[in-house]
Amino acid sequence: MPQNETVVNGIVPLPLVENAAAKRFRWFEVSLILVIGFGGSLINAIYILRFGPAAAPHISNTRWLAATVQEAACLLLLGYILRRRGLGFKHIGLRWSVRDVGVGLLVTATSIASYAVGYSILSFLHRLAFGHAGGIRSSREFFGNPGAMFVAFSLLNPFFEELIVRAYLMTEVIELTGSPTLAVVLSVAIQSSYHLYYGWVGALSLACMFLVFSLYYVRRRRALPVVIAHGFFDLVALVRLW
């Protein structure tokens, strides 16, 4: 290994991008997978934010199946992008260990506290500005009573979101710009944007939770703990809907 390279939590950083064309192509890959993975969700979230949960289309088992297939395809695309550069999911911090499961529970607890504090502050500010606390729209308002395919979707979704919008996006931004701060801001902003169907207070409260995920990842560069934490919230949502 070259003298000027260092290993961070088992991850060997890529060499510096040597030319502008290579750098632009990597930004294109980042933009491509984000648009394919989350563009439709963002449009849908803005539509529901504007017209309310009643405007949300009914989500059948077939649509949950389609969403699951799309997420799986995006993860395969991510794997291809990494493999094309001679890398794998380990490069973005996905490793399987019992310790990371335990750490994931700690990340979960911290993110719950952050969410609760953020929601309290945002509700207070909303009451000051508009005379009422605002509140978070219930998942049942737009998800209804999901069928069996929602289980498969819920199991895959934490890997889909956290590997793409957290691990991959943040790794690329750090390597291309050298700015961990920009990586955290972009990750939290993008992930919060396609949750706007919960309303502004709901989406910003979730941003407090996503901030914990991002700060953990930028410090430790391990993806499984944030996948575990995200999976906990998806499991809670599944139980509440059923």
N, C-alpha and C positions, 0 to 999 in steps of 0.2 A: 504494500500500500504506500502511496506517495507520502513523503514526510509532512506535507502541509494538509493532509486529510485527517480528520478526527472522527471517532465513532461516538455517536450520541444515542444512548440507550439501545445499543445494538444495531443502529441504522448507520450505514456508511453513506454520507451525502454524495450526490452526483457531482461530477466535475462541473466547473463553471461553464455556462453556456458560451460557446466560442463565437457565435455570430448571431446577428440580429434575425436572420431568416429562421434559424433553429428555435430561437426564443419566441418568435411570432407563431410558429407552428405549434409549440407547446401551449401558448395561450389559446390558439384555435381549438386544440383538443379539449382544454378545460371548458371553454365556452360551449363546444358541441355537446359534451356529455351533460352539462348543466341544462341546456335548452331541451335536449331530448328527455332528460329525467324529470325536470321540474317546470318546464315552460307551461304545459297544460295545467298543472296544479296551480301555478301562479295566476293564470287567467281565470280559472274557476274560483279561486279564493277571492280575487278582486270583484268578480261578478256577484258572489254571495254577500260580500261586504257591502256592495252598493245596493242590492235589491232584497237582501234578507234571506234567511234560511228557506223560506217558502219557495224561493226561485231555484233551489237546488234540485236537480233531477233525481228521481228515484234510483238508488244503487242496487241493482239486482245481483244475484250470484254470478251471472255472466260478466257483469262489469267488474266485480271483485276479481274474477279469474283473469280478465283482461289486464287489470292493474297489476296483478301478481306477475303475469307474463312480461309486462313492460319492465317492471323492476328487475326481474331476473335477467332480461336482455341487457339492461343498462349495466348491471354488474358484470355480465360477460364482456360488454364493450370496454368497461374499465379494465378488466383482466387483459383484454387484447392490447389496449393502449400501454399498459405496464409491460406486458411481455414483449411488445415491439421494441422496447428500449432495454430488453434483457433483464427486466425486473419482475417482481411478483407482489402479492399483497403484503408480504413481510416488509417491503420497502416503505409502505405507508402505515406500518405498525400493527398489522393484524397477526397476533401470535396466540396460540391456545395454551392457557395455563390456569391451574386452579387459583393461583395467587391473583391473577387478573380478574377472576370472578369475584373474589373477595374485595378487591379494590373497586370493582364495579358497584358493589353494594354501598361502599363509602361514597362514591361519586353520586349514587342515587340519593342517599340521605342529604348530602350537601346541596344537590340540585333542588330537592323538595323544599329545603329551608330557603334557598334563594328565590324560588318561585313564590313561596308564601309571603316573603318580605316584599318582593317586587309587586305582587298583586295588591298587598295592603297599601303600599305607597301610591301606586297608580290609581287605585280606587279612591283614595283620599284626594288626590289631585283632580281627578275627574269630578268628584263631588264639589270641590271648590269652584271648578270652572263651569259646570253645567247643572249643579244642584242635585245630582244623584250619583250613585257610586259607579254606574256603568255596568259592570258585570261581564261574565263570560258566557257566551252561547253554549248550550249543551250540545254534545256530540249527537245526541239522539235527534236533534232538530234537522240535521242534514244527512246523518247516516241511517236513521231509522232503526229497524231491527235486522241486522245483517245476518246473512245465511252462513252456511258452513265454510264457504270459500274465504270468508273474512278471517278465519283462523289461520289459513295458509298465508294470507296477506300480512297479518299481524306478526307472524314469525319471521317473515322475510324483510319487512319494512325497516326494522332497526338496522340491519346490515346495509340495506340500500341507502338510507339517509346518512348514516354515520360514516360509512366507507367513502361515499362520494362527496357530500357537502361538508364533511368534517375532515377526515383523514386525507383523502386525495387532494381536495381543494386547498387545504391549509399547507400540505406538503409542497404543492406546486407553487403557491404564492410565496412561501418562505424561500424556496430554492430560486425562484425567478426574480424576487425583489429584495430578499434579505430582510424582510420586515415581518416579524411575528405579530406585531400589532395590527398591520393591515390584514394578515391572515385571519386573525380573530374577528375583526370587524366584518369582513366579507362573509365569513362563515355564518356568523350570527344573523347578519342582515338578510342573507339569502334564505336561510332556513326559517326565519321568522316571517318572511314575506309570503310564503305559500301556506302559512297558517292564519292568514288574515280573516278567514271565514269565522274565526272565533271572535271577531271584533278587535278594535284597537287595543282595548285593555287586555283582552285575552292573548293576543299575539305578542304584545310587549311583555306580559307576564311570562310567557313561554321563552321570550328572548333572555330573561334573567336565568332561566334553566339552561338554555343553550350556551349562555356565556360561561357557566360552570364547566360544561362539556368542553368548550373550546380552550379555556384556560388550563384545564387538566391536560388536554391533548398537546397543546403547544409546549407544555413543560415536560411531559413524559413521553410523548410521541408513541403512545400505545392505544390501539383502537378498540380492543375488546372491552375494556371497562366502560367506555361510553356507549358501546353497543348494548351491553348488559343493562346500563341505566336507562337507555331509551326503551329497551324491551320491557322493562318494568312498567313504564307509563303506558305502553301499548297494551300490555296485559291488563292493567287496571281499566283501561278504556273498554277492552273486550268484555270483561266481567260486568262492568256497569251497563253496557249496551244489552247484554243478555240477561 
